[in-house]
């Protein structure tokens, strides 16, 4: 390995670390958004169930 090649590897590692960090941040943001949407769906489902009568028609 030449001196020039050995100098390139740390830069490559730094670039890889930057890409990995960016991917982790993107994954975390996506998971948080999925959690928020699940909570919204759960809250809507609970509200719908509370608004329905015993026969499910919404009238009691």
C-alpha positions in Angstrom: 0.0 0.0 0.0 1.4 3.4 -0.9 1.4 6.4 1.4 -1.3 8.0 -0.8 -3.6 5.0 -0.4 -3.2 4.9 3.3 -4.2 8.5 3.5 -7.4 7.8 1.5 -8.7 5.2 4.0 -9.3 7.5 6.9 -11.2 9.8 4.7 -13.2 6.8 3.4 -13.9 5.8 7.0 -15.0 9.3 7.9 -17.3 9.4 4.9 -18.8 6.0 5.9 -19.3 7.2 9.4 -21.1 10.3 8.1 -23.4 8.2 5.8 -24.1 5.8 8.7 -25.0 8.6 11.0 -27.3 10.2 8.4 -29.0 6.8 7.8 -29.5 6.3 11.6 -31.0 9.8 11.9 -33.3 9.1 9.0 -34.4 5.7 10.4 -35.1 7.3 13.8 -37.2 10.0 12.2 -39.1 7.4 10.2 -39.8 5.3 13.3 -40.9 8.3 15.3 -43.3 9.2 12.5 -44.7 5.7 12.4 -45.2 5.8 16.2 -47.1 9.1 15.9 -49.3 7.8 13.1 -50.0 4.6 15.1 -51.0 6.7 18.2 -53.3 8.8 16.0 -54.9 5.6 14.6 -55.3 4.1 18.0 -56.9 7.3 19.4 -59.3 7.5 16.4 -60.2 3.8 16.9 -60.9 4.4 20.6 -63.0 7.5 19.9 -65.0 5.5 17.3 -65.6 2.7 19.7 -66.8 5.0 22.4 -69.2 6.8 20.0 -70.9 3.5 19.0 -73.8 1.9 20.7 -73.8 -1.7 21.8 -75.0 -2.8 18.3 -72.3 -0.7 16.6 -74.7 1.6 14.8 -73.8 4.7 16.8 -77.3 4.8 18.3 -78.3 3.3 21.6 
